[in-house]
Amino acid sequence: MNKFLSLSLLGATLAIVTACSPIAYETEPVTLETDEGDVICQLYDKKAVILDRAIHMPHVMHVAEADALCRAEGERQAKK
């Protein structure tokens, strides 16, 4: 019985995690031009701006800065 319960819980957990995958909300990547170089952003659904992130940035730019630019772009597009 314990093995059956464990497998059932594992299956339910995998189903929940798969259903919540952000891949389902991805849009086409967006390129932002900055003084340091281009930042390529992976934007998501307009209701999921918190997930927006940089997938490519100039070497001189910190990841947090690039991610912030992408979230700002996502918010800008959500307001359109």
KEVEXKOL-7531 format. One record per residue (C-alpha): residue in one letter; z, x, y. Coordinates in steps of 0.05 Angstrom, whole numbers, padded with zeros to 5 digits, always signed. Each point is the difference from the previous one (the first is absolute). Example, Ala and Ser with C-alpha at 12.3 -4.5 7.8 and 13.67 -1.06 7.14 Angstrom:
2
a+00156+00246-00090
s-00013+00027+00069
// end
This chain:
80
m+00000+00000+00000
n+00016+00056+00049
k-00067+00033-00011
f-00036-00066+00014
l+00041-00012+00063
s-00014+00071+00024
l-00075-00007-00010
s+00000-00068+00034
l+00036+00028+00061
l-00047+00060+00002
g-00060-00046-00002
a+00028-00045+00055
t+00015+00060+00044
l-00070+00028-00009
a-00030-00067+00018
i+00041-00005+00063
v-00016+00071+00023
t-00074-00009-00014
a-00002-00066+00039
c+00032+00034+00060
s-00049+00058+00003
p-00023+00016+00070
i-00069+00017-00027
a-00016-00074+00001
y+00009-00001+00076
e-00041+00063+00018
t-00055-00005+00052
e-00055+00051+00012
p+00029+00066+00028
v-00003+00007+00076
t-00012+00065+00037
l+00039+00013+00064
e-00022+00056+00047
t+00057+00041+00030
d+00003+00064+00041
e+00021+00038-00063
g-00056-00030-00043
d-00017-00061-00040
v+00054-00040-00036
i-00023-00044-00057
c+00045-00061-00011
q+00008-00045-00059
l+00015-00067+00031
y+00023-00061-00038
d+00001-00074+00011
k+00019-00021+00071
k+00066-00027-00028
a+00016+00067-00033
v-00005+00048+00059
i+00063+00036-00024
l-00041+00029-00057
d-00054+00031+00045
r-00002+00075-00008
a-00043+00062+00011
i-00041+00024-00059
h-00030+00060+00037
m+00022+00036+00064
p-00011+00066+00036
h+00042+00058-00027
v+00035+00007+00068
m+00026-00072-00002
h+00064-00020-00035
v-00005-00056-00052
a+00050-00044+00038
e-00042+00004+00063
a-00064-00018-00037
d+00035-00058-00036
a+00026-00025+00067
l-00070+00000+00029
c-00025-00039-00060
r+00055-00052+00005
a-00015-00008+00074
e-00074-00010-00017
g+00020-00052-00053
e+00043-00037+00051
r-00056+00003+00051
q-00049-00030-00050
a+00050-00053-00022
k+00005-00025+00072
k-00075-00011+00005
// end
